[in-house]
Amino acid sequence: MYYITGQVKKLNQDFAVVDANGIGYHVRLTKRLAKSLSLDERSEILVVQVNVHHKEPIVYGFASPKERCMFSLLVEESMLPLEKAFGIVSEGGDDLARMIKDLAYDELEGLGLNEDQARLICARMRYFPFDIHQKEILGSIPPRKIVPLSEGRSPAEDELEVAHRATEASMEMIERVTKGLCALRQIKRSQAEPFIKRALEEVETDEEAVVLQKANALAKEENL
């Protein structure tokens, strides 16, 4: 689902109910989107539908393609919990991409991130390649460059390199947890990965043992 077109039947600052062909969709709203909608008017809303395990699907609505793209990147690349990612996009709006490009850590922290999360997101967004559609929406972001820490470099370059190394450490942790879960449950990597992603969302920590324990419990619930 990419967008919903219909009449806004209910509206407040957090959500709207949109009647599309006789079906009422409960849509979460970013701040900019909430301000742009009017009750009883027909609107086209950019959305992302997320299927949550054992729960009703959640439909997130966005004011622009850039907001929608940033939400997807925050969830997929930075592995933030859904509500955390949506809150950041809602607060930051289209300025979020600019904050990441400029390494504006203070501004990112103002959206609810801690310093480590702000640096990690900047590193992931700047270093990991985007697809063509994302580049068109977000604009050019400097390519990945790995250089040793040394005198003569700007503080921003040093901070970005530290953040990149933190990103690599996080990825290595996820790789170890994946292998551990595969060994514990005797399952394939493709079966283990969804449980690890859910575990990271639910425990909100990067402690390897905690993530593995949670992922193992989730897999056990599914009889895997």
C-alpha positions as CSV (number, residue, x, y, z in Angstrom):
1,M,0.0,0.0,0.0
2,Y,1.5,3.3,-1.1
3,Y,-1.4,5.8,-0.6
4,I,-5.0,6.1,0.5
5,T,-7.5,8.3,-1.3
6,G,-10.8,9.1,0.5
7,Q,-12.9,11.3,2.7
8,V,-11.6,12.3,6.2
9,K,-14.3,11.2,8.6
10,K,-12.5,11.7,11.9
11,L,-9.5,13.9,12.6
12,N,-7.3,14.9,15.5
13,Q,-3.6,15.7,16.0
14,D,-2.6,12.0,16.2
15,F,-4.8,10.1,13.7
16,A,-7.5,10.3,11.1
17,V,-10.2,7.9,9.9
18,V,-10.3,7.9,6.1
19,D,-13.3,6.4,4.2
20,A,-11.9,4.8,1.0
21,N,-14.4,3.0,-1.1
22,G,-16.5,2.2,2.0
23,I,-13.6,1.0,4.1
24,G,-12.5,3.1,7.1
25,Y,-8.7,3.3,7.5
26,H,-7.3,4.4,10.9
27,V,-4.2,6.4,9.8
28,R,-1.5,7.6,12.2
29,L,-0.5,11.2,11.3
30,T,2.8,13.1,11.4
31,K,2.5,16.7,12.7
32,R,2.7,18.2,9.2
33,L,0.1,15.9,7.8
34,A,-2.3,16.5,10.6
35,K,-2.1,20.3,9.9
36,S,-2.7,19.8,6.2
37,L,-5.9,17.7,6.5
38,S,-9.5,19.0,7.0
39,L,-12.5,17.1,8.3
40,D,-14.9,15.8,5.6
41,E,-12.6,16.7,2.7
42,R,-11.3,14.2,0.2
43,S,-7.6,13.7,0.5
44,E,-4.8,11.5,-0.8
45,I,-2.4,10.4,1.9
46,L,1.0,8.7,1.5
47,V,1.1,5.7,3.8
48,V,3.1,2.7,5.0
49,Q,1.2,-0.2,6.3
50,V,3.0,-2.3,8.9
51,N,1.8,-5.8,9.8
52,V,2.5,-6.3,13.5
53,H,2.7,-9.9,14.9
54,H,-0.6,-10.9,16.5
55,K,-2.0,-7.4,16.1
56,E,-4.1,-5.3,13.7
57,P,-1.9,-3.7,10.9
58,I,-0.8,-0.2,11.6
59,V,-1.2,2.5,8.9
60,Y,1.3,5.4,9.2
61,G,0.5,8.5,7.1
62,F,3.0,11.1,5.9
63,A,2.9,14.6,4.5
64,S,5.5,14.1,1.8
65,P,7.5,11.4,-0.1
66,K,10.6,12.5,1.9
67,E,8.9,11.9,5.3
68,R,7.7,8.5,4.0
69,C,11.2,7.6,2.8
70,M,12.9,8.7,6.0
71,F,10.5,6.5,8.1
72,S,11.3,3.4,6.0
73,L,15.1,4.1,6.2
74,L,15.0,4.6,10.0
75,V,13.1,1.3,10.5
76,E,15.0,-0.8,7.9
77,E,18.6,0.6,8.2
78,S,18.7,1.8,11.8
79,M,16.4,-0.8,13.3
80,L,14.5,1.7,15.5
81,P,11.2,0.6,16.9
82,L,8.3,1.6,14.8
83,E,6.8,4.2,17.2
84,K,10.2,5.7,17.8
85,A,11.0,6.1,14.1
86,F,7.5,7.5,13.4
87,G,7.9,10.0,16.3
88,I,11.3,11.2,14.9
89,V,9.9,11.7,11.4
90,S,6.8,13.5,12.8
91,E,9.0,15.9,14.8
92,G,11.7,16.3,12.2
93,G,9.6,16.4,9.0
94,D,11.5,17.1,5.8
95,D,14.4,18.7,7.8
96,L,15.4,15.2,9.0
97,A,17.4,14.4,5.9
98,R,19.2,17.8,6.2
99,M,20.1,17.0,9.8
100,I,21.7,13.7,8.8
101,K,23.6,15.3,6.0
102,D,24.9,18.1,8.2
103,L,25.7,15.7,11.2
104,A,23.4,17.9,13.3
105,Y,23.6,15.7,16.4
106,D,22.1,18.3,18.7
107,E,19.1,18.7,16.5
108,L,18.6,14.9,16.3
109,E,18.9,14.6,20.0
110,G,16.2,17.2,20.3
111,L,13.9,14.8,18.5
112,G,14.3,12.2,21.3
113,L,17.5,10.3,20.3
114,N,20.4,9.9,22.6
115,E,23.9,10.9,21.4
116,D,24.9,7.3,20.4
117,Q,21.7,6.8,18.4
118,A,22.1,10.1,16.6
119,R,25.6,9.3,15.6
120,L,24.6,5.7,14.6
121,I,21.8,7.0,12.4
122,C,24.0,9.5,10.7
123,A,26.6,6.8,10.0
124,R,24.1,4.3,8.6
125,M,22.3,6.9,6.5
126,R,25.4,8.4,5.0
127,Y,27.4,5.2,4.5
128,F,24.8,2.7,3.4
129,P,23.9,3.0,-0.3
130,F,20.4,4.2,-1.2
131,D,18.4,2.9,-4.1
132,I,17.6,5.3,-7.0
133,H,14.2,6.2,-5.7
134,Q,15.6,7.2,-2.3
135,K,18.3,9.3,-3.9
136,E,15.8,11.2,-5.9
137,I,13.8,12.0,-2.8
138,L,16.6,12.7,-0.3
139,G,19.2,14.1,-2.6
140,S,22.9,13.4,-2.7
141,I,24.5,12.1,0.4
142,P,28.4,11.8,0.6
143,P,29.6,8.3,-0.4
144,R,31.2,5.9,2.1
145,K,34.9,6.6,2.7
146,I,37.0,4.7,5.2
147,V,40.1,6.6,6.4
148,P,42.1,6.1,9.6
149,L,41.7,8.6,12.4
150,S,44.5,11.2,12.2
151,E,45.5,14.7,13.1
152,G,44.4,17.4,10.7
153,R,40.9,16.1,10.1
154,S,37.8,18.0,11.2
155,P,35.9,17.0,14.4
156,A,33.0,16.1,12.2
157,E,35.1,13.6,10.2
158,D,36.4,12.0,13.3
159,E,32.9,11.7,14.8
160,L,31.6,10.2,11.6
161,E,34.4,7.6,11.5
162,V,33.7,6.7,15.2
163,A,30.0,6.4,14.4
164,H,30.8,4.2,11.4
165,R,32.9,1.9,13.6
166,A,30.0,1.7,16.1
167,T,27.7,0.7,13.2
168,E,30.1,-2.1,12.2
169,A,30.2,-3.3,15.8
170,S,26.3,-3.3,15.9
171,M,26.2,-5.3,12.7
172,E,28.7,-7.8,14.0
173,M,26.6,-8.2,17.2
174,I,23.5,-8.9,15.0
175,E,25.5,-11.4,13.0
176,R,26.6,-13.3,16.1
177,V,23.0,-13.3,17.5
178,T,21.8,-14.6,14.1
179,K,24.3,-17.5,14.2
180,G,23.5,-18.2,17.8
181,L,19.7,-18.4,17.2
182,C,20.2,-20.6,14.2
183,A,22.3,-23.0,16.3
184,L,19.9,-22.9,19.3
185,R,16.7,-23.5,17.2
186,Q,18.3,-25.5,14.4
187,I,16.7,-23.1,11.8
188,K,17.8,-21.4,8.7
189,R,19.1,-17.8,8.6
190,S,16.0,-16.6,6.7
191,Q,13.8,-18.0,9.5
192,A,15.9,-16.5,12.3
193,E,16.1,-12.9,10.9
194,P,12.5,-11.9,11.5
195,F,12.7,-12.9,15.2
196,I,15.9,-11.0,15.7
197,K,14.4,-7.8,14.2
198,R,11.4,-8.2,16.5
199,A,13.6,-8.8,19.5
200,L,15.6,-5.6,18.8
201,E,12.3,-3.6,18.5
202,E,10.9,-5.1,21.8
203,V,13.9,-5.0,24.1
204,E,15.4,-1.7,22.8
205,T,19.0,-2.7,23.7
206,D,22.1,-3.8,22.0
207,E,23.2,-6.2,24.7
208,E,23.9,-9.4,22.8
209,A,22.7,-11.9,25.4
210,V,19.4,-10.0,26.0
211,V,18.6,-9.8,22.2
212,L,19.4,-13.5,21.7
213,Q,17.3,-14.5,24.7
214,K,14.3,-12.6,23.4
215,A,14.7,-13.8,19.9
216,N,14.9,-17.4,21.1
217,A,11.7,-16.9,23.2
218,L,9.9,-15.5,20.1
219,A,11.0,-18.4,18.0
220,K,9.9,-20.8,20.6
221,E,6.4,-19.3,20.7
222,E,6.2,-20.1,17.0
223,N,7.3,-23.7,17.6
224,L,10.5,-23.2,15.6
